[in-house]
Amino acid sequence: MKKILYSAFCLLLLFGYSELKAQDTLHLDMFGLISLARSESPDLMLAEIRYSNRYWQYQAFLADRRPQIEFRGTLPALNRAIEPIVLPDGSEDFRSRSLMNNNANISLSQVVPGTGGTVFLSTGLRRIDLFSGAGIQGGTSWLSTPVSIGISQPLFRYNHIKWEGEIQPLRLAEAEKEFSEELEEISFRAVRYFFDVISAQLNLEAATRDAANADTLYQLSLGRFELGRIAETDLLQMELTLRNAEAQIRQSSIDLDIAMEQLRDFLGIQTEVFFKFELPEDIPDMTVDPDIALEQARNNRSRIISFQRRLLESKSEVERAKGGTGLDIQITGSVGFSQTADNLTGAYRNLIDQEQLSIGIVFPIADWGKTRSRREIARSQLELEQMRISREKVNFERDILIKVQQYQQILQQLELSRKALEITDKGLEITRNRYLIGKIGTLELNESLRQRENARISYINSLRSYWQIYYDLRGLTLYDFEVNQSLVQNPDLNTR
């Protein structure tokens, strides 16, 4: 229910987001700021652009595997030149020729992923117009190829189509999970900026409050000094405390301005909007099981997919080294029909068979060890990548377990710092009352003030550490332990 209210609040906030004016103040809690950052920040836009780039790369890969329809033509090609021609007796002579060549061809081709070959179906028409002159009789001839079916198949060559078919889906899945990770990173950064601002706000409030108290105590000490009830050193000590409190107000104001500006930059807000935050002291009641954390991290994180992708890419390079340096055979063949005539109609009558077959062979006889060197390099790179992945897997799982332990420890630390703050609050109240009635001096009062301020800072820092670890753990596992559900989401490119 709490998250539903946060979401509704953020929708209302986002509705008027573009209407913010200079000097406006937004009253938010931490969850409202996180929702705002995850929907409007420049980091979100960068994440969407990065995912969009990977998505369209994958779509281009899919398009390459689909049938390709292509038109090629030369309309026209004019040629007027002196060229060598072969005479009927086999000799050559230079003759002046003037002709126009037109041709058009439509082809349908389809790659065969399993073999790396290509099958095609084509139809074409060609026309030559020979212009008369200089003893040459003009005329027109047509050449038709109504249908031709063929295949081009390499043997023993690296099949990049097959390997890309295994690697590209992993890249897209990795990009999808990376997008979810970037959303959690935005949440983590929002928490950091939130506590930078609220710490500065609370420091300014504390400095203002301390300055007011110090002024009250100084005025009281001044009256006591005039009555001769305290020494001048005690009066000077109270005045010094007052001046330090005033200086702390100025420094806290500067720190708050800096924190506000950094937050506005993070959210992409150009106007001088101010924020008023509430301290998130409501800690969720949840237990983080290390086994579940490891299981969810293995299921959800992009690192696991990247391990598979990197291993496949290294194996692909080994196959590339094998297929690119040894025996290479290319088989190309086609069957179809064709005909030639001096008119278009005749070019499609009495079609005759047309068959073509060629086998090309390339075999290195002496390469002075180049083939072996490339293969050994690829193999060593594969072994190196396997070792790196194995080590990274261990570090990956260890980081998860350490973060779970830190979460349990920070819960205890937060409870201790909360109790310490309560104790110092009561102690300061007692000490101030005793000072007012003259039971203790300025040293005891200043020490009590110092202890209470240290406890306040320690409590805020513990609260900051808790929420940072909370969202860091979400990012490391892409799992919400509070509601027990995965945080992986498929980005929608049509939302903007």
N, C-alpha and C positions, 0 to 999 in steps of 0.2 A: 504494500500500500504506500509505503514511504517513497519508493521509486516512481510509482505512478504519479504522485503529487509533484515530485521533482520534474518529471517529464512534462506535465501540464504547465508547470510554472515556466519551464524553459521555452515551451512553445509560445507562451504569451510574451516572454522576453524577446524571443527571436522575431516575433511579429513586428515589434517596434524597434528592432535592432538598427535598421537603416535610418531611423528618425532621431537617433541620439545626437544631442547638440553639445557644444562646449559647456563645461562646468556641470553637466548632468552627473548624478550619482546613482550607481547601480547597487542595490542591496541584494547580495547573493550569499548563499552558503557554498560550501566547497563543491557539492554535487551539481549545483546550478552552473558553476563556473566550468566544471568538467564537460557538462552537456553543451555549453556554449562553445567551448574550444573544439569539441568533436564534430561540430556542425558548421562552424564559421571560420576557423583559424586558417591562416595560410599553410600551415603544416598539413592540414587535411587536404587542401587543394593539391599540394605537391604529391601527397600519397595517391590521390586519385589519378593524377597525371602519370605517375610512374606505373600504376597498375594498368591504366589505359594503353600505355605504350606496349607493355607485355601482352595485353589481351589482343591488340591488333597484330602484333608479331605472330601470335598463335593463329589468328584468322588468316593471315597471309600464308602461313604454313599449310593450313587446311586447303586453301584455294589452290596451292601448287599441286596438291594430290588429287584434285578434281579434274574432270575432262576440260581440256583447253581448246577453244575454237578460235581459229586465227585466219585472217584474210591477208594475203600478200599480193601485191600487184605492181606493175610498172605501166603507167598510163599517161603518156607514152614515153618511149626512149627513141629519140631521133639521132641518126648517125649519118653524117656526110663527111667522108674521109677517104684517103688513099690507103688501102690495106692489102696485105698479102693474101692471095686466095690460091687454092689448090686447083690446078687445071685437070681436065679429064685424063691426060696422060701421066698424072702424078707429079708433075713439076709445079713450081710456084711462080706466081707473077704478081706484080703490084697493079692493082686496078682501083679506079675511082668508083666508089659506091655511095648510093644515097638510099637510105631505108628508114623505116619506122617500125619499132617493135613494141607490141602491147601484149601483156600477159597478166593473168589473174589466177589465183589459186586459193581455195578454201580447204582448210585441214582441221581435223578433229583428232586430238592426241590424248593419250592417257598413260601416265607412268604406272609401272608395276612395282609397288613397294618391295615385294618379296625378292625380286630379282634385280631391281635397279634398271630394268629396261623400259622401253617406250613402244607402245603400239599406236598406229595412226591410220586414219582413213582420210583420203583427200580426193579432190576433184579440181581440174584445172583446164584452162583454155589459153591458147597462144595464137597470136596473129602477127604475120610479118608482111609489111607493104614495101616492095622493092620499086623505087621510082626509076623510070626509064631515063636514058641519056648516055651519051658517049658510047654508043654501040651496045648498051645493055637494055634489054627489054624488060619493062616493068611488069608487075603482077602482085597478086595477093595469095598467100598460103595460110592455111589454118592447121593447128595441131591441137587435138582434144585428148584429154585424159579423163573420161567420165567418172571412173572410180579406180582407186588404187589403195590397196591394203598392205600394210607392211609392219615390220618390227625392227627395232634396233636394240641389240642386247649385248652388253659387255660381259665378259667372263673373267673371273679372277681379279676383278677390280673392286675397290672400296665402294660399298653400297651406302652412300650418304643418306639416301631416301629411307632406308630401313632404320638406320640409327637415329635419324631425326624423328622418325615416328615413335621411338621410345623416349627420346629426350624432351621433345617439345611439350607433351602433356605434363611432364614433371615440372617444367619451367612455369607453366600456367598455374598449376596447383601450388607451387612455391610462391608465386606472385600473389595468389589469393590469400594465403596464410600470412604473407608479409604485410599485406594491407591491414589485416586484423591486428597484427603486432604493432603496426604504426599507429593504429587507433589507441591501443593501450599505452604506447609511448607518449601520445598526446595527453592522455589522462595523467600519466606520471609527471609530465612537465607542468601540466595545469596545477597539480598538487604542489609542486615545488614553488611555482610563482604565487600560488595562493598563500602559502605560509610565509613567503618573503614579504608579501604585502601585509598580511594580518599580524606578523611579528612586528613589523615596523609600526602598524597602527597601535598595537598593544603597548609597544615601547613608548610611543608618543603619549598615549593615555596615562601610562605609569609615570612618565617623566612629568606630565602636567599635574598629576595627582601628588607626586612627591614634592613638586615645587610648591604647591598650595600648602601641603602639610609643613614643609620646611619653613615657609613664610610665617605660618601660624606659630610654629615653635620658636622661630627667631623673635617674633614680636613678644612672645611670652618670656623668652630668655632676656630680651632687652629690658622688660619691666623688672625682672628679678635682679638684673645687674644694677639697675638704678637704685634698687632697694638694698643692694649689697649682699644679696643672698647667694650669688654665684660669682666666680672669678671671671676676669676679662678673657682668659684663654677659653673658657666654656662658651662665652658669647661669640668670640671669633670663630670657634669651631662650628657653631650653628650658622653663622653668616656664610662660612665657606661651604657648608652643606647646601644652603640656599643658592649660592652662585653656581655650584656644580649642577644643581637640579635645573637651573635656568639654561645652562650651557647644554645639558642633555636634551632639553626641549628643542633647541635649535638643531642639534645633530640628528635627533629622531625625525624632525621634519624633513631634513635633507634625505635621510635614508628612505622615508616614505615616498618622497617624490621620485627617487630613482626606481624603487620597486614598482610604483604605479606605471612609470614609463615603460619599463621592461614588460609588464603584463599587457599594456595596450599594444605594444609591438608584437607580442606573441599572439594576441587575438586579432591583429590586423585593424585595430581601431585608430583612425587618423585624428579624431578630435580629442580634446582634453577631457575625457570622461574619467570620473573618479569612482572608486569602488568602496563599499562598506561591507565588510565580511563578518561572519559569525564563526566562532571557533567550533570546529566539529568534534565535540566531546562525546557524542553518542557512538560508542564502539560496537560494531556488529558482534553478535554472539555466534562464533563459528569456530570449527576445529579443522585444522589442515593436516590431513593424513599424508605422510611422506610417500607412501606407496601410490596413493591416488594422484598425488602431484606428479610423480614420475610417469605414471601411466598416461595422464592427460597431456603432459608435455610431449611424450612420444607420439601421441595421436594428433596433436594440434599444431605443433611448432613447425615452421618452415625449415628449420635446421635439419630435421630428420629427412625431409624430401631433398634438401640440398646435398646431403650425404649420398643418397641414391643417384642424384643427377651427376654429381662430380665423379662418382665411380663409373657410371656409364660413359661419361665423356672421356675419361682416361682409357677405358676399354675401346672406345671408338677410335681414339688416336692410335692404339696398337693395331687395329684393323686397317686404318688408313696407311700406316707404315708398311704393313704387309701387302696391301693391294696396290699401293702406288709405286712400288719399286721392283716388282717381279714380273712374271709373265702376264702379258695383257693381250687379250683376244677380243676383237669387236666384230660381231656378226650383224650384218644389215641385209634385209631382204624385203622384197615387195612383189605383189602380183596385182594385175589389173588389166585394163583394156585401153587402147588408144587408136587413133586414126588421124590421117592427114589428108587434106583436100584443098582445092582452090576456092571453096565456098564453105560457109558455116554449116549448112545442112549436110553436105558430103562428109564433113569431119566427124559426124556422129552416125554414119552408116557403115555397115560391114566392119564392125570393130574387130581388131585383132588382139591376140593375147600379148601381154607385156610382163616379163618376169625379170627381176634383178636380184642378184645375190653377190655379196662381197664378204670376205673374211679377212680382217686385218690382224696381223700378229706383230707384237713388239716383244722382243726378248733380249734382255741385257746379257751380253757375252762377257764383258769385263767392265766392272764398275769400280774396281779397286777398293772394295769393302764398303761402298756407300750404302748398299742395301742392308747389310748387316748392322752398320752403325745406326741407321735410322730405326731399325727394329729394336735394337738394344736400348736406344734412348727412350723410345715409347714404352718399353717394358719397365725400365727403371723409373720412369715417371708414374706409371701405374702403381708400382710397389710403394713409391714415396707417397702417393695420394692415399693409398690404403692405410699406411701408417699414420698419416695425418688425421684421416677420418676416425681411425680407432682411438687416437688420443683425444680428439675433439669430442667424441661420444662420451668418454670418461669424464672430461671436464664439464660437459653439458649436464650430465646427471649429478655430478658433485655440486655444481652451482645451484641446482634445484634443491638438493638436500640441505645445503648450507643456508639457503634463503628460508626454508621451512624452519630450521633451528633458530634463525634470527627472529623470525616472526614470533615464535614461542617466547624467546628471551625478551623481546621488546614489549610484549604484553605484560610481563612481570615488572619490567622497568617502568612502564607507564603507570601501573598501579602504585608502585613505590613513590614515584615522583608526585602523583596525585595526593597521596597521604602526606608526603613531606610538605606540600604546599598548604594543605589544611592545617598542619601543625604550626608552620611558620606564621600563617595568618592569625591563628589564635595567640601565638606567642607575641607577635607584634602588637596586637590589640592590648594585651596585658602590659607589655613594656611601655607603650605610649601612655596608658592610664597612670602607670606608676611614675612616669616622668612628669606628667601634668601635676601630680600631687607632691612632686619633689622627693620621691623616694629613691630615684636613681639619677645618674648623671648622663651627659651627652654621649659618652663612650658606649655605654650599654645600649642606649637608644639607637645609635648609628650601627652598632653591630647587629641589632635585631632587624633594622631596615635592610642591611646588606644580606642577611640570611634569607629574608623574605624575597628579596629581588632575585637572588640566586635560585631559590626554589621555583619562582615563577618562570624564569628563563628555562630551567631544567624541565619543568612540566611541558612548556610549549615545544621545546626541542624533542622531548619524548613523544609528544603527540605528532609532531612532524615526522619523526622517524617511523612511527607506527603506520601512518597513512602512506608514506613513501614505500615501505616494505609491502604493504597491502597491495598497492597497485603494481609494484615491481613483480610480486608473486603472480598476479594476474597476467602480466605480460610474459613472464617466463613460461607459464603453463597454458595460457589462453583458456583459462577456466575460472569461473566464478564460484568460489567455495561457499559463498553465502547462500546462493540459490541452487548450487549444484548443477550447473549447465555450462556447455561449451561457449566460448566467446568468439569462435570462428564464424565469420559472416562473409557471404559473397557480395562483393561490391557491385552496386547497380550504376552502370555508366549512364543511365537515362534519367537520373535524379537531378541533373544539373542542366 
